[in-house]
């Protein structure tokens, strides 16, 4: 016996979409996972937006007031203390990341220069390679000509051959 209740259920208001996975798919997955949109909006307004503004990614008077309150110690909640800890930790991380970026940039420049030198050296040797290839082709043509002559001569020596044997 089959259960037909599934045919009479109200459809989901949120369709599933797989972001970045299958663009041709008709199913849509919410970027907030299984949370309803209202709950996701509340979390964004209460936690994510203040966190980003506190870290200096917001603009306007509200963001400035929040940063001022966090710096002065007026805001005492767990989010404010987390923002203060991140702000204390961030300068060393940013400085280290900048140092790594400079090192990678210098190594990249050295690699590009080495590659340019290798290409330049290869281009200078190109006429020599072309000449060597041409000499090899000429030698191969001469060898094939000699082989063709030897084949014709041997074919003329075969019994029942109609070709006269002539020396090449």
N, C-alpha and C positions, 0 to 999 in steps of 0.2 A: 504494500500500500504506500502511496506517495503523499507527502505532506505538501499541500498547495498554499500554505500560509505565506510562503515567500513571494508569491505572485501578488499578494494583496497588501504588502508592507508599503508604508510611505517611503518614497525615495529619499536618499541622503541629500541634505541641502548642500553639503560640500562634496564636490567630485574630487577624485584623486588624480593628481598629475605628478609624473615623475620628472622633476626638474633636472634638465641636462642629461637625462638618460635616453629617453625614447621620444623624440620630437613628434613622430607621426602617431603616437598613441593618443587615444581619445580620453584615457583616464587621467585625472588630475589629482596630484597629491599636494596637500597643504604644506608650505614650508615650515609650519608650526607643528607638524606631526599630527597627532590625534586631538590636539586641543581645539576647542571651538574658537572661532574668530574673536568673540568678545573677550574670552579669557586671554588669548594671545595679545590682544590690544591692551588689556589691563597690565599684563606683565611688562609689555614694552613701555607703557607710560610710567609705571611705578619703579622699574628696575633698570631696564636697558637704557632708556633715554637719559635718566639722571647719571648713570654710570658714564655714558659717553660724554655728556656735558661736563661732568666732573673731571674727566680726563682731558678736557680742552678741545673736544671735537664739536662742541656746540657753539652757537653764536647768538648774540643778542643779550638783552638785559637779564633775562632769566638765567642764562648760562653763567653770566658774570656774577650774579648774585649767589648762585649755588657755589661757584668756585671760591668766592669771598667767604661765604659761611663755612665751607669746609676748611679753608686755610685758617680762619680765626678760631675754629673749634666750636662754633655755634651749633653746627650739625654734629650729632653724636651717635647716630645709628650705625648699624653694621655696614651699610653701604658706604657711609661717609668714612668709616675707619678703613675699609677696603680701598677706597679711592686714595686716601692719604698714604697707605702702604705702597700702592702702585706708583704714586707720584714720587715717593722716596726712592723706589727701586728703579724706576724708568730711566733716569739720567745715566746710570752706569750701563744699562742695557743698550741705550741708544748710542752712547759713546763707543761701546764695544762693537756694535753693529756698524758704526761709521768706520771704525778701524778696519774691520773685516772687508767692508765695501771698498775702501781705498786699496787694500792689498790685492783684492780680486781685480780691481781696475788696472793696477800696475802689471799684474801677471798677464792680464788679457792684452794689454798694450804690447808687452814683450812677446807674447805668442803671435800677435798680428805681425809684428816686425819680423819675427823669424819666418813666418809663412810668406811674407812679401819677399824676403831674401831668397827663400827656396824657389819661389816662382820665377824670380828674376834670373837666378842661376840656371834654371831649367830652360828658360827662354833663350839664354845665351848659347846653350848647348844644342838648341833645336836645329840649326843648319848642319852641325856635325851628324846628328841623328838622321836627318834627311839624306845626307850624302851617303852614310853607311847603308841606309835602307835601299837607296838607288843602286849602290854597288852590289848588294846582296841580290837584288832583283835581276840585274844584268847577269850575274854569275849563274843564277838559277835558269835564266833563259838560255844561256850558252850550254849548260848541262843538259837541259831538255832537248836542245837541238842535237847534241851529240848522241843522246839516248835514242832519239827518233831515227838518226842515221844508222845507228847500230841495229835497231829493230828492223829497219828496211833491208839492211844487208843480210841479216839472219833470215828474214822471210824469203829473200831471194835464194838462199842456199837450201831451203826446205824442198824435199822431193815433191814433185807435182806442182811446184810454184810456177806461175806464168810470168812473174817478175824476173828480169835478169839481175843477177848479183852484181852490184857495182860497189866499188870501195868509196867510202864516204870521206 
